[in-house]
Amino acid sequence: MVFAIIRVRGIVNVNPDIKRTLKLLRLTKVNHCTLLEENKVYKGMLQKVKDYTTWGEIDKEILPKLMESRGMLVGDKQITEEYIKSATSYNTFEKLSQAILDNKFKYKDIPDVKPLFRLSPPKKGYEGIKRSFKNGGALGYRGKEINKLIGRMI
């Protein structure tokens, strides 16, 4: 299972441990998104930054759209299917995203790729950046609902 993590809040007056964890997750700015596989280490890191991020399981329908529209190479060049064919053993974004979701390949292992996605703010805004998702806000674990948020941000 692969999680998509999106940073929702800034870092003014934040504990230095949380700042460091956000940096380790490559979430340096608001509306940045990264992909992480599920393991105990990352789950602990997500619990530490739960008041500044939102995360959930990404779908096979939204991941190819995310890579195609927001995936970048070093030098701020867009990822294309021709580059995917030449750099990996996969031919299309759909096959690559299926391999990523099956944990056969990691997104950050594509040569010269930036390991994060810079997203725009969501259409119609966040639900509220000071409350958890369970309480009607935007923070914390949201499961499959992360796909709707990413769809609004692409």
N, CA, C and O atoms as a GROMACS GRO file, in nm:
protein
  616
    1MET      N    1   0.084  -0.117   0.000
    1MET     CA    2   0.000   0.000   0.000
    1MET      C    3   0.090   0.124   0.000
    1MET      O    4   0.193   0.128   0.067
    2VAL      N    5   0.049   0.224  -0.075
    2VAL     CA    6   0.125   0.348  -0.088
    2VAL      C    7   0.040   0.463  -0.037
    2VAL      O    8  -0.076   0.477  -0.074
    3PHE      N    9   0.099   0.545   0.049
    3PHE     CA   10   0.032   0.662   0.102
    3PHE      C   11   0.074   0.787   0.025
    3PHE      O   12   0.189   0.800  -0.015
    4ALA      N   13  -0.021   0.876   0.004
    4ALA     CA   14   0.008   1.011  -0.046
    4ALA      C   15  -0.005   1.105   0.073
    4ALA      O   16  -0.108   1.106   0.140
    5ILE      N   17   0.100   1.184   0.098
    5ILE     CA   18   0.103   1.276   0.211
    5ILE      C   19   0.108   1.418   0.156
    5ILE      O   20   0.192   1.449   0.071
    6ILE      N   21   0.019   1.503   0.204
    6ILE     CA   22   0.014   1.643   0.161
    6ILE      C   23   0.032   1.732   0.283
    6ILE      O   24  -0.033   1.713   0.386
    7ARG      N   25   0.120   1.829   0.270
    7ARG     CA   26   0.139   1.926   0.377
    7ARG      C   27   0.032   2.033   0.367
    7ARG      O   28   0.010   2.089   0.259
    8VAL      N   29  -0.035   2.062   0.479
    8VAL     CA   30  -0.148   2.154   0.480
    8VAL      C   31  -0.114   2.286   0.548
    8VAL      O   32  -0.165   2.391   0.509
    9ARG      N   33  -0.029   2.282   0.650
    9ARG     CA   34  -0.001   2.400   0.730
    9ARG      C   35   0.145   2.440   0.721
    9ARG      O   36   0.231   2.360   0.685
   10GLY      N   37   0.173   2.566   0.754
   10GLY     CA   38   0.310   2.618   0.756
   10GLY      C   39   0.382   2.578   0.883
   10GLY      O   40   0.332   2.498   0.962
   11ILE      N   41   0.503   2.636   0.902
   11ILE     CA   42   0.585   2.593   1.015
   11ILE      C   43   0.619   2.706   1.111
   11ILE      O   44   0.718   2.696   1.183
   12VAL      N   45   0.542   2.812   1.115
   12VAL     CA   46   0.568   2.919   1.210
   12VAL      C   47   0.535   2.868   1.350
   12VAL      O   48   0.428   2.811   1.372
   13ASN      N   49   0.626   2.890   1.445
   13ASN     CA   50   0.611   2.847   1.584
   13ASN      C   51   0.589   2.696   1.598
   13ASN      O   52   0.502   2.651   1.672
   14VAL      N   53   0.670   2.618   1.525
   14VAL     CA   54   0.657   2.473   1.528
   14VAL      C   55   0.775   2.414   1.604
   14VAL      O   56   0.886   2.466   1.599
   15ASN      N   57   0.748   2.306   1.675
   15ASN     CA   58   0.851   2.232   1.746
   15ASN      C   59   0.961   2.189   1.648
   15ASN      O   60   0.929   2.142   1.539
   16PRO      N   61   1.088   2.204   1.682
   16PRO     CA   62   1.197   2.166   1.591
   16PRO      C   63   1.195   2.018   1.551
   16PRO      O   64   1.238   1.984   1.440
   17ASP      N   65   1.147   1.930   1.639
   17ASP     CA   66   1.138   1.788   1.602
   17ASP      C   67   1.038   1.767   1.489
   17ASP      O   68   1.062   1.685   1.400
   18ILE      N   69   0.929   1.839   1.492
   18ILE     CA   70   0.828   1.826   1.386
   18ILE      C   71   0.882   1.887   1.257
   18ILE      O   72   0.859   1.833   1.149
   19LYS      N   73   0.955   1.998   1.267
   19LYS     CA   74   1.017   2.059   1.149
   19LYS      C   75   1.112   1.961   1.082
   19LYS      O   76   1.113   1.948   0.959
   20ARG      N   77   1.192   1.893   1.163
   20ARG     CA   78   1.288   1.796   1.109
   20ARG      C   79   1.216   1.678   1.044
   20ARG      O   80   1.259   1.631   0.938
   21THR      N   81   1.111   1.631   1.104
   21THR     CA   82   1.036   1.519   1.047
   21THR      C   83   0.973   1.559   0.914
   21THR      O   84   0.973   1.480   0.820
   22LEU      N   85   0.919   1.680   0.905
   22LEU     CA   86   0.864   1.728   0.778
   22LEU      C   87   0.973   1.736   0.672
   22LEU      O   88   0.949   1.704   0.555
   23LYS      N   89   1.092   1.778   0.712
   23LYS     CA   90   1.203   1.785   0.618
   23LYS      C   91   1.244   1.646   0.571
   23LYS      O   92   1.273   1.627   0.453
   24LEU      N   93   1.245   1.549   0.662
   24LEU     CA   94   1.279   1.411   0.625
   24LEU      C   95   1.176   1.350   0.531
   24LEU      O   96   1.209   1.266   0.447
   25LEU      N   97   1.051   1.393   0.545
   25LEU     CA   98   0.945   1.346   0.456
   25LEU      C   99   0.942   1.422   0.323
   25LEU      O  100   0.859   1.394   0.237
   26ARG      N  101   1.033   1.519   0.306
   26ARG     CA  102   1.044   1.604   0.188
   26ARG      C  103   0.923   1.697   0.171
   26ARG      O  104   0.889   1.735   0.059
   27LEU      N  105   0.859   1.732   0.279
   27LEU     CA  106   0.745   1.823   0.277
   27LEU      C  107   0.793   1.960   0.325
   27LEU      O  108   0.767   1.998   0.439
   28THR      N  109   0.863   2.032   0.239
   28THR     CA  110   0.925   2.157   0.279
   28THR      C  111   0.832   2.276   0.270
   28THR      O  112   0.855   2.377   0.336
   29LYS      N  113   0.727   2.268   0.189
   29LYS     CA  114   0.635   2.380   0.173
   29LYS      C  115   0.491   2.330   0.176
   29LYS      O  116   0.464   2.211   0.161
   30VAL      N  117   0.400   2.423   0.195
   30VAL     CA  118   0.257   2.392   0.194
   30VAL      C  119   0.217   2.345   0.054
   30VAL      O  120   0.268   2.397  -0.046
   31ASN      N  121   0.127   2.249   0.046
   31ASN     CA  122   0.074   2.190  -0.076
   31ASN      C  123   0.176   2.103  -0.150
   31ASN      O  124   0.157   2.074  -0.268
   32HIS      N  125   0.283   2.062  -0.083
   32HIS     CA  126   0.372   1.962  -0.140
   32HIS      C  127   0.318   1.824  -0.106
   32HIS      O  128   0.260   1.804   0.000
   33CYS      N  129   0.338   1.730  -0.197
   33CYS     CA  130   0.287   1.594  -0.181
   33CYS      C  131   0.399   1.496  -0.208
   33CYS      O  132   0.477   1.515  -0.301
   34THR      N  133   0.409   1.390  -0.127
   34THR     CA  134   0.505   1.283  -0.150
   34THR      C  135   0.434   1.149  -0.140
   34THR      O  136   0.324   1.138  -0.085
   35LEU      N  137   0.498   1.047  -0.195
   35LEU     CA  138   0.448   0.911  -0.189
   35LEU      C  139   0.538   0.828  -0.099
   35LEU      O  140   0.660   0.831  -0.114
   36LEU      N  141   0.478   0.754  -0.005
   36LEU     CA  142   0.553   0.669   0.087
   36LEU      C  143   0.486   0.534   0.096
   36LEU      O  144   0.364   0.523   0.093
   37GLU      N  145   0.570   0.428   0.106
   37GLU     CA  146   0.513   0.296   0.127
   37GLU      C  147   0.478   0.280   0.275
   37GLU      O  148   0.524   0.356   0.360
   38GLU      N  149   0.396   0.182   0.303
   38GLU     CA  150   0.350   0.161   0.440
   38GLU      C  151   0.451   0.078   0.517
   38GLU      O  152   0.479  -0.036   0.480
   39ASN      N  153   0.507   0.135   0.623
   39ASN     CA  154   0.588   0.059   0.718
   39ASN      C  155   0.584   0.130   0.854
   39ASN      O  156   0.532   0.241   0.865
   40LYS      N  157   0.640   0.066   0.954
   40LYS     CA  158   0.630   0.118   1.091
   40LYS      C  159   0.701   0.252   1.109
   40LYS      O  160   0.653   0.339   1.182
   41VAL      N  161   0.814   0.269   1.041
   41VAL     CA  162   0.890   0.394   1.055
   41VAL      C  163   0.810   0.512   1.002
   41VAL      O  164   0.796   0.613   1.070
   42TYR      N  165   0.756   0.497   0.880
   42TYR     CA  166   0.679   0.607   0.821
   42TYR      C  167   0.549   0.632   0.898
   42TYR      O  168   0.506   0.747   0.909
   43LYS      N  169   0.487   0.527   0.951
   43LYS     CA  170   0.365   0.548   1.029
   43LYS      C  171   0.393   0.631   1.154
   43LYS      O  172   0.313   0.716   1.192
   44GLY      N  173   0.507   0.606   1.219
   44GLY     CA  174   0.545   0.685   1.335
   44GLY      C  175   0.572   0.830   1.298
   44GLY      O  176   0.534   0.922   1.371
   45MET      N  177   0.637   0.850   1.183
   45MET     CA  178   0.663   0.987   1.137
   45MET      C  179   0.532   1.059   1.105
   45MET      O  180   0.518   1.178   1.135
   46LEU      N  181   0.438   0.988   1.045
   46LEU     CA  182   0.309   1.049   1.012
   46LEU      C  183   0.232   1.086   1.138
   46LEU      O  184   0.165   1.190   1.142
   47GLN      N  185   0.240   1.003   1.242
   47GLN     CA  186   0.173   1.037   1.367
   47GLN      C  187   0.234   1.161   1.431
   47GLN      O  188   0.165   1.238   1.497
   48LYS      N  189   0.364   1.179   1.410
   48LYS     CA  190   0.432   1.295   1.468
   48LYS      C  191   0.388   1.425   1.399
   48LYS      O  192   0.376   1.528   1.465
   49VAL      N  193   0.363   1.421   1.267
   49VAL     CA  194   0.329   1.542   1.192
   49VAL      C  195   0.180   1.549   1.157
   49VAL      O  196   0.142   1.622   1.066
   50LYS      N  197   0.098   1.473   1.228
   50LYS     CA  198  -0.044   1.465   1.193
   50LYS      C  199  -0.117   1.599   1.204
   50LYS      O  200  -0.223   1.616   1.143
   51ASP      N  201  -0.064   1.693   1.281
   51ASP     CA  202  -0.128   1.824   1.295
   51ASP      C  203  -0.088   1.922   1.186
   51ASP      O  204  -0.131   2.038   1.188
   52TYR      N  205  -0.006   1.879   1.091
   52TYR     CA  206   0.041   1.966   0.983
   52TYR      C  207   0.020   1.904   0.845
   52TYR      O  208   0.040   1.972   0.745
   53THR      N  209  -0.020   1.777   0.839
   53THR     CA  210  -0.034   1.707   0.711
   53THR      C  211  -0.166   1.631   0.706
   53THR      O  212  -0.235   1.617   0.807
   54THR      N  213  -0.197   1.584   0.587
   54THR     CA  214  -0.306   1.490   0.569
   54THR      C  215  -0.255   1.378   0.479
   54THR      O  216  -0.170   1.403   0.393
   55TRP      N  217  -0.306   1.257   0.497
   55TRP     CA  218  -0.258   1.145   0.417
   55TRP      C  219  -0.366   1.039   0.402
   55TRP      O  220  -0.465   1.038   0.475
   56GLY      N  221  -0.343   0.950   0.304
   56GLY     CA  222  -0.434   0.840   0.279
   56GLY      C  223  -0.381   0.754   0.167
   56GLY      O  224  -0.276   0.782   0.109
   57GLU      N  225  -0.454   0.647   0.135
   57GLU     CA  226  -0.413   0.554   0.030
   57GLU      C  227  -0.450   0.610  -0.107
   57GLU      O  228  -0.565   0.648  -0.130
   58ILE      N  229  -0.353   0.614  -0.196
   58ILE     CA  230  -0.376   0.670  -0.329
   58ILE      C  231  -0.429   0.561  -0.421
   58ILE      O  232  -0.389   0.445  -0.410
   59ASP      N  233  -0.519   0.598  -0.513
   59ASP     CA  234  -0.582   0.506  -0.608
   59ASP      C  235  -0.501   0.491  -0.735
   59ASP      O  236  -0.413   0.573  -0.764
   60LYS      N  237  -0.530   0.385  -0.810
   60LYS     CA  238  -0.463   0.364  -0.938
   60LYS      C  239  -0.520   0.455  -1.047
   60LYS      O  240  -0.462   0.464  -1.155
   61GLU      N  241  -0.632   0.522  -1.022
   61GLU     CA  242  -0.686   0.616  -1.120
   61GLU      C  243  -0.622   0.754  -1.107
   61GLU      O  244  -0.602   0.822  -1.207
   62ILE      N  245  -0.590   0.795  -0.985
   62ILE     CA  246  -0.540   0.931  -0.963
   62ILE      C  247  -0.388   0.938  -0.974
   62ILE      O  248  -0.334   1.044  -1.010
   63LEU      N  249  -0.316   0.829  -0.945
   63LEU     CA  250  -0.170   0.832  -0.948
   63LEU      C  251  -0.113   0.860  -1.087
   63LEU      O  252  -0.020   0.940  -1.097
   64PRO      N  253  -0.163   0.799  -1.196
   64PRO     CA  254  -0.110   0.836  -1.328
   64PRO      C  255  -0.136   0.981  -1.364
   64PRO      O  256  -0.051   1.046  -1.426
   65LYS      N  257  -0.252   1.034  -1.326
   65LYS     CA  258  -0.282   1.176  -1.352
   65LYS      C  259  -0.186   1.265  -1.276
   65LYS      O  260  -0.138   1.366  -1.328
   66LEU      N  261  -0.158   1.229  -1.151
   66LEU     CA  262  -0.067   1.307  -1.067
   66LEU      C  263   0.074   1.307  -1.126
   66LEU      O  264   0.138   1.412  -1.133
   67MET      N  265   0.123   1.190  -1.168
   67MET     CA  266   0.257   1.182  -1.225
   67MET      C  267   0.266   1.256  -1.357
   67MET      O  268   0.366   1.323  -1.385
   68GLU      N  269   0.163   1.246  -1.439
   68GLU     CA  270   0.167   1.309  -1.570
   68GLU      C  271   0.158   1.461  -1.561
   68GLU      O  272   0.227   1.532  -1.634
   69SER      N  273   0.072   1.511  -1.471
   69SER     CA  274   0.052   1.655  -1.466
   69SER      C  275   0.149   1.726  -1.373
   69SER      O  276   0.187   1.840  -1.400
   70ARG      N  277   0.191   1.663  -1.263
   70ARG     CA  278   0.273   1.732  -1.163
   70ARG      C  279   0.411   1.669  -1.141
   70ARG      O  280   0.490   1.723  -1.063
   71GLY      N  281   0.442   1.558  -1.207
   71GLY     CA  282   0.573   1.497  -1.192
   71GLY      C  283   0.679   1.579  -1.264
   71GLY      O  284   0.658   1.619  -1.379
   72MET      N  285   0.791   1.605  -1.199
   72MET     CA  286   0.896   1.688  -1.256
   72MET      C  287   1.030   1.616  -1.251
   72MET      O  288   1.058   1.536  -1.162
   73LEU      N  289   1.112   1.649  -1.350
   73LEU     CA  290   1.250   1.603  -1.353
   73LEU      C  291   1.340   1.716  -1.304
   73LEU      O  292   1.297   1.830  -1.290
   74VAL      N  293   1.465   1.682  -1.278
   74VAL     CA  294   1.562   1.784  -1.239
   74VAL      C  295   1.574   1.884  -1.353
   74VAL      O  296   1.585   1.844  -1.469
   75GLY      N  297   1.571   2.011  -1.322
   75GLY     CA  298   1.571   2.116  -1.424
   75GLY      C  299   1.431   2.164  -1.456
   75GLY      O  300   1.412   2.236  -1.554
   76ASP      N  301   1.332   2.126  -1.374
   76ASP     CA  302   1.192   2.165  -1.392
   76ASP      C  303   1.137   2.127  -1.529
   76ASP      O  304   1.070   2.207  -1.594
   77LYS      N  305   1.166   2.006  -1.572
   77LYS     CA  306   1.109   1.952  -1.696
   77LYS      C  307   1.000   1.853  -1.659
   77LYS      O  308   1.010   1.780  -1.561
   78GLN      N  309   0.895   1.852  -1.739
   78GLN     CA  310   0.781   1.764  -1.717
   78GLN      C  311   0.818   1.619  -1.749
   78GLN      O  312   0.895   1.594  -1.842
   79ILE      N  313   0.765   1.524  -1.673
   79ILE     CA  314   0.785   1.383  -1.704
   79ILE      C  315   0.693   1.347  -1.821
   79ILE      O  316   0.574   1.380  -1.819
   80THR      N  317   0.748   1.280  -1.922
   80THR     CA  318   0.670   1.238  -2.038
   80THR      C  319   0.674   1.086  -2.048
   80THR      O  320   0.757   1.020  -1.986
   81GLU      N  321   0.584   1.031  -2.129
   81GLU     CA  322   0.583   0.886  -2.148
   81GLU      C  323   0.709   0.840  -2.220
   81GLU      O  324   0.755   0.729  -2.197
   82GLU      N  325   0.766   0.924  -2.307
   82GLU     CA  326   0.891   0.888  -2.374
   82GLU      C  327   1.003   0.873  -2.272
   82GLU      O  328   1.086   0.782  -2.282
   83TYR      N  329   1.005   0.963  -2.173
   83TYR     CA  330   1.108   0.953  -2.070
   83TYR      C  331   1.086   0.828  -1.985
   83TYR      O  332   1.182   0.760  -1.948
   84ILE      N  333   0.960   0.798  -1.953
   84ILE     CA  334   0.928   0.678  -1.875
   84ILE      C  335   0.977   0.553  -1.949
   84ILE      O  336   1.035   0.463  -1.889
   85LYS      N  337   0.952   0.548  -2.081
   85LYS     CA  338   0.995   0.433  -2.161
   85LYS      C  339   1.147   0.419  -2.161
   85LYS      O  340   1.199   0.308  -2.150
   86SER      N  341   1.218   0.530  -2.173
   86SER     CA  342   1.364   0.524  -2.183
   86SER      C  343   1.431   0.500  -2.047
   86SER      O  344   1.536   0.436  -2.041
   87ALA      N  345   1.373   0.551  -1.939
   87ALA     CA  346   1.439   0.545  -1.809
   87ALA      C  347   1.400   0.424  -1.726
   87ALA      O  348   1.475   0.383  -1.638
   88THR      N  349   1.282   0.366  -1.752
   88THR     CA  350   1.236   0.251  -1.674
   88THR      C  351   1.196   0.139  -1.767
   88THR      O  352   1.203   0.153  -1.889
   89SER      N  353   1.155   0.029  -1.711
   89SER     CA  354   1.110  -0.085  -1.791
   89SER      C  355   0.959  -0.081  -1.816
   89SER      O  356   0.902  -0.178  -1.866
   90TYR      N  357   0.895   0.029  -1.782
   90TYR     CA  358   0.750   0.044  -1.800
   90TYR      C  359   0.723   0.139  -1.916
   90TYR      O  360   0.800   0.232  -1.940
   91ASN      N  361   0.614   0.114  -1.989
   91ASN     CA  362   0.585   0.189  -2.111
   91ASN      C  363   0.494   0.309  -2.089
   91ASN      O  364   0.507   0.410  -2.157
   92THR      N  365   0.402   0.298  -1.994
   92THR     CA  366   0.303   0.404  -1.975
   92THR      C  367   0.296   0.444  -1.829
   92THR      O  368   0.349   0.376  -1.741
   93PHE      N  369   0.230   0.556  -1.804
   93PHE     CA  370   0.210   0.602  -1.666
   93PHE      C  371   0.123   0.502  -1.588
   93PHE      O  372   0.145   0.483  -1.469
   94GLU      N  373   0.026   0.439  -1.656
   94GLU     CA  374  -0.063   0.345  -1.588
   94GLU      C  375   0.014   0.222  -1.539
   94GLU      O  376  -0.007   0.178  -1.426
   95LYS      N  377   0.102   0.167  -1.623
   95LYS     CA  378   0.180   0.050  -1.582
   95LYS      C  379   0.278   0.086  -1.471
   95LYS      O  380   0.298   0.008  -1.378
   96LEU      N  381   0.338   0.203  -1.481
   96LEU     CA  382   0.431   0.247  -1.377
   96LEU      C  383   0.357   0.269  -1.246
   96LEU      O  384   0.406   0.231  -1.140
   97SER      N  385   0.240   0.330  -1.252
   97SER     CA  386   0.165   0.356  -1.128
   97SER      C  387   0.118   0.224  -1.066
   97SER      O  388   0.114   0.213  -0.943
   98GLN      N  389   0.083   0.126  -1.147
   98GLN     CA  390   0.043  -0.005  -1.092
   98GLN      C  391   0.162  -0.072  -1.023
   98GLN      O  392   0.145  -0.134  -0.918
   99ALA      N  393   0.281  -0.060  -1.080
   99ALA     CA  394   0.401  -0.116  -1.017
   99ALA      C  395   0.432  -0.044  -0.887
   99ALA      O  396   0.476  -0.107  -0.791
  100ILE      N  397   0.411   0.087  -0.882
  100ILE     CA  398   0.435   0.163  -0.759
  100ILE      C  399   0.335   0.121  -0.651
  100ILE      O  400   0.373   0.104  -0.535
  101LEU      N  401   0.209   0.104  -0.689
  101LEU     CA  402   0.108   0.064  -0.592
  101LEU      C  403   0.129  -0.079  -0.542
  101LEU      O  404   0.091  -0.111  -0.430
  102ASP      N  405   0.189  -0.166  -0.625
  102ASP     CA  406   0.218  -0.303  -0.584
  102ASP      C  407   0.351  -0.315  -0.512
  102ASP      O  408   0.394  -0.426  -0.479
  103ASN      N  409   0.418  -0.203  -0.485
  103ASN     CA  410   0.548  -0.197  -0.419
  103ASN      C  411   0.657  -0.273  -0.494
  103ASN      O  412   0.750  -0.326  -0.432
  104LYS      N  413   0.646  -0.279  -0.627
  104LYS     CA  414   0.752  -0.339  -0.710
  104LYS      C  415   0.852  -0.235  -0.754
  104LYS      O  416   0.964  -0.269  -0.793
  105PHE      N  417   0.814  -0.108  -0.749
  105PHE     CA  418   0.898   0.001  -0.795
  105PHE      C  419   0.867   0.122  -0.708
  105PHE      O  420   0.753   0.139  -0.664
  106LYS      N  421   0.965   0.205  -0.683
  106LYS     CA  422   0.945   0.327  -0.605
  106LYS      C  423   0.954   0.447  -0.698
  106LYS      O  424   1.037   0.451  -0.788
  107TYR      N  425   0.869   0.544  -0.674
  107TYR     CA  426   0.866   0.664  -0.758
  107TYR      C  427   1.001   0.736  -0.754
  107TYR      O  428   1.046   0.787  -0.856
  108LYS      N  429   1.063   0.742  -0.639
  108LYS     CA  430   1.190   0.813  -0.626
  108LYS      C  431   1.305   0.743  -0.697
  108LYS      O  432   1.413   0.801  -0.712
  109ASP      N  433   1.285   0.617  -0.741
  109ASP     CA  434   1.390   0.543  -0.813
  109ASP      C  435   1.394   0.574  -0.962
  109ASP      O  436   1.483   0.526  -1.032
  110ILE      N  437   1.300   0.652  -1.012
  110ILE     CA  438   1.308   0.697  -1.152
  110ILE      C  439   1.426   0.792  -1.160
  110ILE      O  440   1.436   0.884  -1.079
  111PRO      N  441   1.518   0.773  -1.257
  111PRO     CA  442   1.636   0.860  -1.263
  111PRO      C  443   1.598   1.006  -1.287
  111PRO      O  444   1.510   1.037  -1.367
  112ASP      N  445   1.665   1.096  -1.216
  112ASP     CA  446   1.651   1.242  -1.229
  112ASP      C  447   1.512   1.294  -1.198
  112ASP      O  448   1.476   1.402  -1.244
  113VAL      N  449   1.432   1.222  -1.120
  113VAL     CA  450   1.298   1.270  -1.087
  113VAL      C  451   1.304   1.342  -0.952
  113VAL      O  452   1.379   1.304  -0.863
  114LYS      N  453   1.222   1.446  -0.940
  114LYS     CA  454   1.207   1.513  -0.811
  114LYS      C  455   1.110   1.429  -0.729
  114LYS      O  456   1.002   1.397  -0.779
  115PRO      N  457   1.144   1.394  -0.605
  115PRO     CA  458   1.062   1.299  -0.529
  115PRO      C  459   0.938   1.360  -0.464
  115PRO      O  460   0.882   1.302  -0.372
  116LEU      N  461   0.894   1.476  -0.510
  116LEU     CA  462   0.773   1.536  -0.456
  116LEU      C  463   0.692   1.598  -0.569
  116LEU      O  464   0.741   1.620  -0.680
  117PHE      N  465   0.567   1.626  -0.538
  117PHE     CA  466   0.477   1.691  -0.632
  117PHE      C  467   0.438   1.825  -0.574
  117PHE      O  468   0.396   1.834  -0.458
  118ARG      N  469   0.451   1.931  -0.654
  118ARG     CA  470   0.408   2.064  -0.609
  118ARG      C  471   0.265   2.084  -0.659
  118ARG      O  472   0.243   2.098  -0.780
  119LEU      N  473   0.171   2.084  -0.569
  119LEU     CA  474   0.030   2.095  -0.605
  119LEU      C  475  -0.019   2.238  -0.584
  119LEU      O  476   0.039   2.315  -0.508
  120SER      N  477  -0.127   2.272  -0.653
  120SER     CA  478  -0.190   2.402  -0.631
  120SER      C  479  -0.288   2.387  -0.514
  120SER      O  480  -0.326   2.275  -0.480
  121PRO      N  481  -0.330   2.496  -0.453
  121PRO     CA  482  -0.429   2.486  -0.346
  121PRO      C  483  -0.558   2.424  -0.400
  121PRO      O  484  -0.592   2.443  -0.516
  122PRO      N  485  -0.631   2.350  -0.316
  122PRO     CA  486  -0.750   2.281  -0.366
  122PRO      C  487  -0.862   2.377  -0.404
  122PRO      O  488  -0.882   2.480  -0.340
  123LYS      N  489  -0.933   2.342  -0.511
  123LYS     CA  490  -1.050   2.420  -0.548
  123LYS      C  491  -1.152   2.412  -0.435
  123LYS      O  492  -1.174   2.305  -0.379
  124LYS      N  493  -1.212   2.523  -0.402
  124LYS     CA  494  -1.306   2.540  -0.290
  124LYS      C  495  -1.238   2.525  -0.155
  124LYS      O  496  -1.306   2.515  -0.053
  125GLY      N  497  -1.105   2.524  -0.152
  125GLY     CA  498  -1.029   2.532  -0.028
  125GLY      C  499  -1.028   2.405   0.055
  125GLY      O  500  -1.094   2.306   0.024
  126TYR      N  501  -0.950   2.412   0.163
  126TYR     CA  502  -0.948   2.304   0.262
  126TYR      C  503  -1.071   2.315   0.349
  126TYR      O  504  -1.137   2.418   0.353
  127GLU      N  505  -1.101   2.206   0.419
  127GLU     CA  506  -1.219   2.205   0.506
  127GLU      C  507  -1.195   2.284   0.634
  127GLU      O  508  -1.290   2.323   0.701
  128GLY      N  509  -1.071   2.308   0.667
  128GLY     CA  510  -1.032   2.378   0.789
  128GLY      C  511  -0.899   2.321   0.834
  128GLY      O  512  -0.888   2.200   0.854
  129ILE      N  513  -0.798   2.405   0.849
  129ILE     CA  514  -0.664   2.352   0.870
  129ILE      C  515  -0.626   2.343   1.018
  129ILE      O  516  -0.508   2.326   1.050
  130LYS      N  517  -0.723   2.352   1.107
  130LYS     CA  518  -0.692   2.340   1.249
  130LYS      C  519  -0.764   2.223   1.314
  130LYS      O  520  -0.750   2.201   1.435
  131ARG      N  521  -0.841   2.147   1.238
  131ARG     CA  522  -0.915   2.033   1.294
  131ARG      C  523  -0.881   1.907   1.216
  131ARG      O  524  -0.840   1.914   1.100
  132SER      N  525  -0.897   1.793   1.280
  132SER     CA  526  -0.871   1.666   1.213
  132SER      C  527  -0.982   1.636   1.113
  132SER      O  528  -1.090   1.696   1.117
  133PHE      N  529  -0.954   1.544   1.023
  133PHE     CA  530  -1.051   1.509   0.920
  133PHE      C  531  -1.177   1.449   0.981
  133PHE      O  532  -1.288   1.471   0.932
  134LYS      N  533  -1.160   1.374   1.087
  134LYS     CA  534  -1.276   1.313   1.154
  134LYS      C  535  -1.369   1.418   1.214
  134LYS      O  536  -1.489   1.395   1.226
  135ASN      N  537  -1.313   1.532   1.251
  135ASN     CA  538  -1.393   1.640   1.310
  135ASN      C  539  -1.432   1.748   1.209
  135ASN      O  540  -1.467   1.859   1.249
  136GLY      N  541  -1.426   1.717   1.081
  136GLY     CA  542  -1.469   1.811   0.979
  136GLY      C  543  -1.359   1.900   0.926
  136GLY      O  544  -1.388   1.995   0.853
  137GLY      N  545  -1.235   1.873   0.960
  137GLY     CA  546  -1.123   1.955   0.913
  137GLY      C  547  -1.047   1.886   0.800
  137GLY      O  548  -1.102   1.802   0.729
  138ALA      N  549  -0.919   1.923   0.785
  138ALA     CA  550  -0.839   1.871   0.675
  138ALA      C  551  -0.718   1.793   0.722
  138ALA      O  552  -0.645   1.740   0.638
  139LEU      N  553  -0.692   1.784   0.850
  139LEU     CA  554  -0.567   1.725   0.898
  139LEU      C  555  -0.582   1.577   0.930
  139LEU      O  556  -0.692   1.528   0.956
  140GLY      N  557  -0.467   1.506   0.928
  140GLY     CA  558  -0.464   1.367   0.970
  140GLY      C  559  -0.501   1.268   0.862
  140GLY      O  560  -0.503   1.301   0.743
  141TYR      N  561  -0.529   1.146   0.906
  141TYR     CA  562  -0.558   1.036   0.814
  141TYR      C  563  -0.697   1.050   0.755
  141TYR      O  564  -0.794   1.074   0.828
  142ARG      N  565  -0.708   1.036   0.623
  142ARG     CA  566  -0.838   1.046   0.558
  142ARG      C  567  -0.868   0.930   0.467
  142ARG      O  568  -0.972   0.933   0.400
  143GLY      N  569  -0.784   0.828   0.459
  143GLY     CA  570  -0.813   0.707   0.382
  143GLY      C  571  -0.825   0.734   0.234
  143GLY      O  572  -0.742   0.805   0.177
  144LYS      N  573  -0.926   0.680   0.171
  144LYS     CA  574  -0.947   0.694   0.026
  144LYS      C  575  -0.991   0.834  -0.014
  144LYS      O  576  -0.987   0.869  -0.132
  145GLU      N  577  -1.034   0.914   0.082
  145GLU     CA  578  -1.078   1.050   0.053
  145GLU      C  579  -0.963   1.140   0.007
  145GLU      O  580  -0.987   1.249  -0.045
  146ILE      N  581  -0.839   1.095   0.024
  146ILE     CA  582  -0.724   1.173  -0.022
  146ILE      C  583  -0.729   1.190  -0.173
  146ILE      O  584  -0.679   1.289  -0.226
  147ASN      N  585  -0.788   1.093  -0.243
  147ASN     CA  586  -0.795   1.099  -0.389
  147ASN      C  587  -0.882   1.214  -0.437
  147ASN      O  588  -0.852   1.276  -0.539
  148LYS      N  589  -0.990   1.242  -0.366
  148LYS     CA  590  -1.075   1.355  -0.402
  148LYS      C  591  -1.000   1.487  -0.382
  148LYS      O  592  -1.010   1.578  -0.463
  149LEU      N  593  -0.924   1.495  -0.272
  149LEU     CA  594  -0.846   1.616  -0.246
  149LEU      C  595  -0.739   1.634  -0.352
  149LEU      O  596  -0.721   1.746  -0.401
  150ILE      N  597  -0.668   1.529  -0.388
  150ILE     CA  598  -0.564   1.540  -0.491
  150ILE      C  599  -0.627   1.578  -0.624
  150ILE      O  600  -0.569   1.657  -0.698
  151GLY      N  601  -0.743   1.524  -0.656
  151GLY     CA  602  -0.814   1.560  -0.778
  151GLY      C  603  -0.847   1.708  -0.783
  151GLY      O  604  -0.845   1.768  -0.890
  152ARG      N  605  -0.880   1.767  -0.668
  152ARG     CA  606  -0.907   1.911  -0.662
  152ARG      C  607  -0.781   1.995  -0.670
  152ARG      O  608  -0.788   2.114  -0.702
  153MET      N  609  -0.665   1.934  -0.643
  153MET     CA  610  -0.540   2.009  -0.640
  153MET      C  611  -0.459   1.996  -0.767
  153MET      O  612  -0.366   2.075  -0.788
  154ILE      N  613  -0.490   1.901  -0.853
  154ILE     CA  614  -0.412   1.881  -0.977
  154ILE      C  615  -0.438   1.994  -1.075
  154ILE      O  616  -0.382   1.995  -1.184
   0.00000   0.00000   0.00000
